[in-house]
Amino acid sequence: MAKIAIIAGDGIGIDVTAEARKVLQEINRLESLQIELVDFDFGADYFLKTGIALPEGQIEIFRNEFDAILLGALGDPRIPDMAHGRGILLAMRFELDLFVNLRPVKLLHEKLCPLKNKTIRDVDFVVFRENTEGEYVGAGGFLKKNTADEIAVQEAVHTRKGVERIIRAAFEYAVEHKRPKVTMSDKSNVLRYGHDLWQRVFYAVGEEYPKIEKEHFYVDAMLMEMIRRPEHFQVIVTENMLGDIVTDVGAMLQGGLGMAASGNIHPGQTSLFEPVHGSAPAMAGKNIANPIAAILTAAMMLQHLNFASAAQRIENTVEAAILNHQVTQELGGSLGTREVGDYISSRL
Ligand SMILES: NC(=O)c1ccc[n+]([C@@H]2O[C@H](COP(=O)([O-])OP(=O)(O)OC[C@H]3O[C@@H](n4cnc5c(N)ncnc54)[C@H](O)[C@@H]3O)[C@@H](O)[C@H]2O)c1
């Protein structure tokens, strides 16, 4: 049993979430999961109509009444500063304290990988991105704004507790999933304070996991290695902004943004799942967006809610869709968004 809030959001978020919802409903029926799906229309239209991103108390409702939230994407050209995106997505990440941004980088078919001679065995790692600190806390300010002498300060916040809990989550994952190595990535050669803390905490927490190999890469070197030999990586842990960049490169290794799923997680509490991609406004409403990232995100959410066999069933069917060329144009197929959703939900 589980209660799931669905926020389709904006642009292609609406298109792909409809397909993820279809697949969830079907797997719910097939596996008698007893999940309840509740739709919310938060997004650009709601914000433009009401002037608010989320109603007062909404996050409390999510926290107290729902087991998980499935989000499509946010972003609309009518709101260029993304005020509603901050008020919905960042607010949920911070207020629900979703400190783990878990992004699997898993190649489902070698034809989707842009690298030469790489197989599905070579691209299979997960990234633990810290999700509540770093530059994203929004600390800073302007001096003499819009003058020739302008100064902009953007601060990054790293707390020992925050760094420790994401690093521990990565080690715990490695133990649970029998991955023998955790790689931590930072820029501690230049960022001598915040990233120095990351260095010290990584090796201190790592001592609690003597059987797991500990490895460190400066982020620039790691991105080069991810392209040269992705097979080297198993579990990567990094801070917020670097993780944002690392995981977009990871998404390319698995076939593009249309393939990449993610979870914003606080273990044991209401967590939020969303495809890595944004709202791609130019593609919206045209039945051309690839719904697989959203469908894999729904599977990841089910896995998190302990519906492991249902999640596996969805993943297997997505693999079959790719193998049988039942995919959108961006992956070389000829189906529309809805047809991919129909194919997957009818073959679960
Ligand atoms: N978490 C989020 O909701 C999120 C994440 C990233 C960007 N955004 C927002 O989305 C809007 C558009 O941003 P953007 O263009 O930089 O990023 P985007 O991810 O929306 O799109 C970038 C490009 O990737 C491709 N793409 C993305 N998803 C696809 C899919 N499912 N199928 C096929 N192709 C796909 C398209 O070619 C698209 O032009 C902006 O408002 C941005 O702020 C939101």
The ligand as a MOL file (V3000), in Angstrom:
LIG
                    3D

  0  0  0     0  0            999 V3000
M  V30 BEGIN CTAB
M  V30 COUNTS 44 48 0 0 0
M  V30 BEGIN ATOM
M  V30 1 N 14.0600 19.3060 -12.6400 0
M  V30 2 C 13.4840 20.1040 -13.5040 0
M  V30 3 O 12.2650 20.2710 -13.4930 0
M  V30 4 C 14.3240 20.7880 -14.5490 0
M  V30 5 C 15.5750 20.2980 -14.8970 0
M  V30 6 C 16.2850 20.9220 -15.9220 0
M  V30 7 C 15.7440 22.0300 -16.5500 0
M  V30 8 N 14.5290 22.5040 -16.1550 0 CHG=1
M  V30 9 C 13.8720 23.6300 -16.8340 0
M  V30 10 O 13.3450 23.1300 -18.0730 0
M  V30 11 C 13.3420 24.1980 -19.0450 0
M  V30 12 C 14.0950 23.7510 -20.2750 0
M  V30 13 O 15.4590 23.5500 -19.9150 0
M  V30 14 P 16.5660 22.9550 -20.8750 0
M  V30 15 O 16.1420 23.1370 -22.3020 0
M  V30 16 O 17.8610 23.4780 -20.4240 0 CHG=-1
M  V30 17 O 16.6080 21.3940 -20.4950 0
M  V30 18 P 15.6450 20.2130 -20.9250 0
M  V30 19 O 16.0890 19.0040 -20.2050 0
M  V30 20 O 14.2420 20.5920 -20.7520 0
M  V30 21 O 15.8980 20.0130 -22.4920 0
M  V30 22 C 17.1690 19.9950 -23.1000 0
M  V30 23 C 17.0960 19.2040 -24.3940 0
M  V30 24 O 17.1730 17.8260 -24.0620 0
M  V30 25 C 16.3130 17.0810 -24.8930 0
M  V30 26 N 15.3540 16.3740 -24.0530 0
M  V30 27 C 15.1090 16.5790 -22.7270 0
M  V30 28 N 14.1910 15.7180 -22.2990 0
M  V30 29 C 13.8260 14.9590 -23.3490 0
M  V30 30 C 12.8990 13.8790 -23.5250 0
M  V30 31 N 12.1660 13.3890 -22.5110 0
M  V30 32 N 12.7930 13.3570 -24.7460 0
M  V30 33 C 13.5160 13.8010 -25.7810 0
M  V30 34 N 14.4140 14.7900 -25.6740 0
M  V30 35 C 14.5760 15.3630 -24.4720 0
M  V30 36 C 15.6770 18.0520 -25.8340 0
M  V30 37 O 16.4360 18.0700 -27.0160 0
M  V30 38 C 15.7960 19.3620 -25.1420 0
M  V30 39 O 15.8260 20.4160 -26.0420 0
M  V30 40 C 13.9620 25.4020 -18.3410 0
M  V30 41 O 12.9220 26.2080 -17.8620 0
M  V30 42 C 14.7490 24.7890 -17.1970 0
M  V30 43 O 14.9300 25.6750 -16.1340 0
M  V30 44 C 13.8140 21.8930 -15.1830 0
M  V30 END ATOM
M  V30 BEGIN BOND
M  V30 1 1 1 2
M  V30 2 2 2 3
M  V30 3 1 2 4
M  V30 4 1 4 5
M  V30 5 2 4 44
M  V30 6 2 5 6
M  V30 7 1 6 7
M  V30 8 2 7 8
M  V30 9 1 8 9
M  V30 10 1 8 44
M  V30 11 1 9 10
M  V30 12 1 9 42
M  V30 13 1 10 11
M  V30 14 1 11 12
M  V30 15 1 11 40
M  V30 16 1 12 13
M  V30 17 1 13 14
M  V30 18 2 14 15
M  V30 19 1 14 16
M  V30 20 1 14 17
M  V30 21 1 17 18
M  V30 22 2 18 19
M  V30 23 1 18 20
M  V30 24 1 18 21
M  V30 25 1 21 22
M  V30 26 1 22 23
M  V30 27 1 23 24
M  V30 28 1 23 38
M  V30 29 1 24 25
M  V30 30 1 25 26
M  V30 31 1 25 36
M  V30 32 1 26 27
M  V30 33 1 26 35
M  V30 34 2 27 28
M  V30 35 1 28 29
M  V30 36 1 29 30
M  V30 37 2 29 35
M  V30 38 1 30 31
M  V30 39 2 30 32
M  V30 40 1 32 33
M  V30 41 2 33 34
M  V30 42 1 34 35
M  V30 43 1 36 37
M  V30 44 1 36 38
M  V30 45 1 38 39
M  V30 46 1 40 41
M  V30 47 1 40 42
M  V30 48 1 42 43
M  V30 END BOND
M  V30 END CTAB
M  END
